[in-house]
Amino acid sequence: MRIIPAIDIIEGKCVRLEQGIYSSKKIYSDNPLDLAKQFENYGIEYLHLVDLDGANSSQIVNWKVLYKIASNTNLKIDFGGGLKSDQDLKIAFENGANQITAGSIAIKNKSQVLSWIQDYGSEKIILGADVKFENIAINGWKEETELNIFDFISDYKKEGIETVICTDISKDGMLDGCSNKLYQKILKKFPDIKLIASGGVSSVADLDLLHALNVDGAIVGKAIYENRITLKQLKQYVS
């Protein structure tokens, strides 16, 4: 299982939200690059970088943060947050993203995402499945849809999608455990999907539970910033 720290960006700063609510914003660092370097120094190879300004905008915003981290570390970065156009993807990949996450756009403009899969390859495009009561939510989680997560994944799996980040909105930033039952159901239905769990990790014990489910990766955010999980612990886990 891959350990994937999360850095969420607003106005160039590392922040965390609770359940995606922007008014709950808490700033943890003015220098995301320093954080990324710390992760790398402890043996971590991956980073989940989210442009929250972009998610609230009509285009990519914090590409300079992406560039700084990508050009000063060897971290493999998956980048998301409001990517809506071919130009957004071009900017993201030119500035160092290894993969991008297609979230709301995968609901709003399927043909656009299919063209990205064709142009860049399915290994470069992650399907972002943000859920509330097993239904997909979009637009920075402000809008709930009636689309079931299982139908959503099935639809894109037919088109070649290999990796899915699933975030249970009710768990995100709350430090009260992960949606293990949901992940178990997803993997039972789609055993060959590379599932990345996101939301709720509060301890190494949570990581052990996710590992037992055989998820491909676990995104860890607030637990690091609130010292619920130390980088030393993650180093041991990665090793």
C-alpha positions in Angstrom: 0.0 0.0 0.0 1.3 3.4 -1.0 1.4 6.2 1.6 0.4 9.4 0.0 0.5 12.6 2.1 -1.9 15.4 1.0 -1.1 19.0 0.6 -4.2 21.2 0.0 -3.5 24.7 -1.3 -5.3 28.0 -0.9 -3.5 31.2 -1.9 -0.2 29.3 -2.0 -0.5 28.0 1.6 -1.0 24.5 2.9 -4.5 24.2 4.6 -6.9 21.6 5.7 -10.7 21.8 5.6 -13.3 19.8 7.4 -15.8 18.0 5.1 -14.7 20.3 2.3 -16.2 23.4 4.1 -14.0 26.4 3.2 -15.0 28.4 6.3 -13.3 25.6 8.3 -9.9 26.4 6.8 -6.9 26.0 9.0 -3.5 27.1 7.7 -0.6 24.7 8.6 2.2 26.1 6.5 3.1 29.1 4.4 5.7 26.9 2.5 4.3 23.8 0.9 7.7 23.0 -0.6 9.2 22.6 2.9 6.5 20.1 3.8 7.1 18.2 0.6 10.8 18.0 1.3 10.1 16.7 4.8 7.9 14.0 3.4 10.7 13.0 0.9 13.3 13.0 3.6 11.4 10.3 5.4 11.3 8.0 2.4 7.9 9.0 1.1 7.6 8.8 -2.7 4.2 10.1 -3.5 2.2 13.4 -3.0 -1.5 14.3 -3.4 -1.6 18.0 -4.2 -4.9 19.7 -4.4 -5.5 23.2 -5.8 -8.5 24.3 -3.7 -8.5 27.7 -5.4 -8.7 25.9 -8.7 -11.6 23.8 -7.4 -13.5 27.1 -6.7 -12.5 28.7 -10.0 -12.8 28.1 -13.7 -9.2 27.1 -14.2 -6.0 25.9 -12.6 -4.6 28.4 -10.1 -1.8 27.1 -8.0 0.4 25.7 -10.7 3.4 27.6 -9.4 3.2 25.5 -6.2 3.1 22.4 -8.3 6.2 23.5 -10.2 8.2 24.4 -7.1 7.6 21.0 -5.5 8.1 19.0 -8.7 11.3 20.8 -9.6 12.8 20.6 -6.1 11.8 17.0 -5.1 11.6 13.6 -6.7 8.0 13.0 -5.4 5.5 11.5 -7.8 2.7 14.0 -7.7 -1.0 13.5 -8.5 -2.6 16.9 -9.0 -6.2 17.8 -8.8 -8.7 20.6 -8.0 -10.9 22.0 -10.7 -9.1 20.8 -13.8 -11.6 21.7 -16.5 -9.9 22.1 -19.8 -7.1 20.8 -22.2 -5.1 23.9 -21.2 -5.4 23.0 -17.5 -4.0 19.5 -18.2 -1.2 20.9 -20.3 -0.2 23.3 -17.5 -0.4 20.6 -14.9 1.8 18.1 -16.8 4.2 20.8 -18.0 4.7 21.9 -14.4 5.5 18.4 -13.1 2.4 16.5 -12.3 2.8 12.7 -12.8 -1.0 12.2 -12.8 -4.0 14.4 -12.6 -7.3 13.7 -10.9 -10.5 14.2 -12.9 -13.3 14.9 -10.4 -16.3 17.1 -11.2 -15.4 17.3 -14.9 -15.9 13.5 -15.1 -19.5 14.1 -14.3 -20.0 17.3 -16.2 -18.1 16.6 -19.4 -17.4 12.9 -19.9 -16.3 13.4 -23.5 -13.6 15.8 -22.3 -12.2 13.2 -19.8 -12.3 10.4 -22.4 -10.2 12.6 -24.7 -7.7 13.0 -21.9 -7.5 9.3 -21.4 -6.9 8.9 -25.2 -4.3 11.7 -25.4 -2.3 11.0 -22.2 -3.1 7.3 -21.4 -5.2 5.9 -18.6 -2.2 5.6 -16.3 -2.0 9.4 -16.2 -5.7 10.1 -15.4 -7.1 9.2 -11.9 -10.9 9.2 -11.4 -11.9 11.3 -8.5 -14.9 9.8 -6.8 -16.1 12.1 -3.9 -19.0 10.6 -2.2 -21.8 11.4 0.3 -24.0 8.5 1.2 -22.5 6.6 -1.7 -23.6 9.2 -4.2 -21.1 11.4 -6.1 -20.7 15.1 -5.1 -19.1 17.7 -7.3 -18.1 21.4 -7.4 -15.9 21.3 -4.3 -18.5 19.0 -2.7 -21.2 21.7 -2.7 -23.4 19.8 -5.2 -24.7 16.3 -4.6 -25.7 14.2 -7.6 -28.0 11.1 -7.8 -25.2 9.1 -9.4 -24.1 6.1 -7.4 -20.4 5.6 -7.0 -20.6 2.0 -8.3 -22.2 3.1 -11.5 -19.7 5.9 -11.8 -16.7 3.7 -11.5 -18.2 1.0 -13.7 -18.8 3.6 -16.4 -15.3 4.8 -16.5 -13.7 1.4 -16.0 -15.2 0.4 -19.3 -13.3 3.4 -20.8 -9.9 2.2 -19.4 -9.7 4.0 -16.0 -7.3 2.1 -13.7 -7.1 4.2 -10.6 -9.8 5.7 -8.4 -9.4 8.1 -5.5 -12.5 7.7 -3.3 -13.1 10.4 -0.6 -16.0 10.0 1.8 -16.9 13.7 2.4 -18.3 12.9 5.8 -14.9 11.6 6.9 -12.6 14.2 5.3 -10.7 16.2 7.9 -12.6 14.7 10.8 -9.9 12.3 12.1 -12.5 9.6 13.1 -11.6 6.7 10.9 -12.0 5.7 7.3 -15.0 4.4 5.3 -13.7 0.8 5.3 -17.0 -0.8 4.6 -17.4 1.4 1.5 -13.9 0.5 0.3 -14.5 -3.1 0.9 -17.7 -3.0 -1.3 -15.9 -1.1 -4.0 -13.0 -3.7 -4.1 -15.4 -6.6 -4.0 -17.2 -5.2 -7.1 -14.0 -4.0 -8.8 -11.2 -6.2 -7.6 -8.7 -5.0 -10.3 -9.2 -1.3 -9.6 -6.3 0.6 -8.0 -8.3 2.1 -5.2 -6.8 5.0 -3.2 -8.6 5.7 0.1 -9.0 9.3 1.2 -10.6 10.8 4.3 -10.6 10.0 8.0 -7.1 8.5 8.6 -6.3 9.4 12.2 -3.7 6.8 13.2 -1.3 4.1 12.0 -4.0 1.6 13.1 -6.3 3.1 10.4 -3.5 2.6 7.9 -3.2 -1.1 9.0 -6.9 -1.5 8.5 -6.7 -0.1 5.0 -3.7 -2.3 4.2 -5.7 -5.3 5.2 -8.4 -4.3 2.7 -5.7 -4.3 0.0 -6.3 -0.7 -1.2 -3.6 0.5 -3.5 -2.9 3.7 -1.6 -3.9 5.7 1.5 -4.0 9.5 1.5 -3.0 11.0 4.8 -3.5 14.7 5.6 -4.7 16.2 8.8 -3.4 13.3 10.9 0.1 14.4 9.9 -0.5 18.1 10.6 -2.2 17.4 13.9 0.6 15.0 15.0 -1.7 12.0 15.2 0.8 10.3 12.9 4.4 11.2 12.9 6.7 11.2 9.8 8.9 8.7 11.7 5.9 6.3 12.0 5.2 6.7 8.3 8.9 6.1 7.5 8.6 2.8 9.3 5.4 2.0 7.6 6.8 2.8 4.2 9.9 0.6 4.9 
